[in-house]
Amino acid sequence: MEAQKMEERKKEPVTGGGSTDRDLLEENKRLREENERLKKLPLKERLYDKINVSVRTLDIVIGSLCVLFVIVVILGMLK
């Protein structure tokens, strides 16, 4: 019985997941609220949301780059 239902589902055309207008409106509302929430976040937190690395690791990378920049500036002034 289950196998027959699965076969029938495979033959049905895909119509966007069967979303109704109400579902789409709710999804749209949820996405707008999330967008507004993201706009209020500081740049640092928005950056962390996009990069899949722990905050501690990203802080270490940023700190290392700052130290490297200072070293390059000091070496440039010596020559």
C-alpha positions as CSV (number, residue, x, y, z in Angstrom):
1,M,0.0,0.0,0.0
2,E,2.8,2.5,1.0
3,A,4.8,1.5,-2.1
4,Q,1.9,2.3,-4.3
5,K,1.4,5.7,-2.8
6,M,5.1,6.5,-3.2
7,E,4.9,5.6,-6.8
8,E,1.9,7.8,-7.3
9,R,3.7,10.7,-5.7
10,K,6.7,10.3,-8.0
11,K,4.4,10.6,-11.0
12,E,2.7,13.8,-9.8
13,P,4.1,17.0,-11.3
14,V,6.1,19.2,-8.9
15,T,4.2,22.4,-8.2
16,G,6.5,24.3,-5.9
17,G,6.1,22.0,-2.9
18,G,2.3,22.5,-2.6
19,S,2.6,25.9,-1.0
20,T,-0.6,27.8,-0.6
21,D,-0.8,31.6,-0.8
22,R,-1.1,31.8,3.0
23,D,2.1,29.7,3.4
24,L,3.9,32.0,0.9
25,L,2.7,35.1,2.8
26,E,3.9,33.8,6.1
27,E,7.2,32.9,4.6
28,N,7.5,36.3,3.1
29,K,6.7,37.9,6.5
30,R,9.2,35.8,8.3
31,L,11.9,36.6,5.7
32,R,11.2,40.4,6.0
33,E,11.4,40.2,9.8
34,E,14.7,38.3,9.5
35,N,16.0,40.9,7.1
36,E,15.1,43.7,9.4
37,R,16.8,41.9,12.3
38,L,20.0,41.4,10.2
39,K,20.1,45.1,9.2
40,K,20.1,46.1,12.9
41,L,23.2,43.9,13.7
42,P,26.6,45.5,13.7
43,L,28.9,44.8,10.8
44,K,31.1,42.4,12.8
45,E,28.1,40.1,13.7
46,R,26.8,40.2,10.1
47,L,30.2,39.1,8.9
48,Y,30.3,36.2,11.4
49,D,26.8,35.1,10.2
50,K,28.1,34.7,6.7
51,I,31.4,32.9,7.5
52,N,31.1,29.4,8.9
53,V,34.0,29.7,11.3
54,S,33.9,30.1,15.1
55,V,34.0,33.6,16.5
56,R,37.2,32.8,18.4
57,T,39.0,31.6,15.3
58,L,37.9,34.6,13.3
59,D,39.1,37.0,16.0
60,I,42.5,35.3,16.0
61,V,42.7,35.7,12.2
62,I,41.7,39.4,12.4
63,G,44.2,40.0,15.2
64,S,47.0,38.2,13.3
65,L,46.3,40.3,10.2
66,C,46.5,43.5,12.3
67,V,49.8,42.5,13.8
68,L,51.1,41.6,10.3
69,F,50.0,45.0,9.0
70,V,51.8,46.8,11.8
71,I,55.0,44.8,11.1
72,V,54.9,45.7,7.4
73,V,54.4,49.4,8.2
74,I,57.3,49.4,10.6
75,L,59.6,47.5,8.1
76,G,58.6,50.0,5.4
77,M,59.5,53.0,7.6
78,L,63.0,51.4,8.4
79,K,64.0,51.3,4.7
